[in-house]
């Protein structure tokens, strides 16, 4: 499927193209990202509600083949989120992630130049993002399992429940 010229954001001499993600390519991005980490249905919902001509979901293509992805979306007036940054294994360390992020930042800056960019990352990606001049400001943890129906309340009155790991 050929990309329309209006869908192409950047085209490089080496054949790498950053373009608007097509609706049917979202499933590939979900498959890529789910192979690395647990992923919710947020991307699927975002792809379903966005218009075909909406900026924010990007595909990196090399010689006609989809090799990378990135999703950038506003989450507040002054905050943009970047996630689903992925480069297929055989093309890693080629600068494609940097090109994807730079393109998304340029396009996002056109809409809101003073916004904060928040990246969703994992510990193994932190050093890559630091090379792009991002800094880790907070960390989160993913929990997987079943929440106990047994309610426990701590000293401040907060509801605390045990998570039983289904995977262990």
Secondary structure, DSSP 8 states (H G I E B T S, - for coil): ----GGGEEEE-TTSEEEEE--GGGHHHHHHHHHHHS---SHHHHHHHHS-TT-TTEEEEEETTEEEEEEEEEEEETTEEEEEEEEE-GGGTTSSHHHHHHHHHHHHHHHH-TT-EEEE---GGGHHHHHHTT-----------SEE-SS-EE-TT--EE--EE-S--
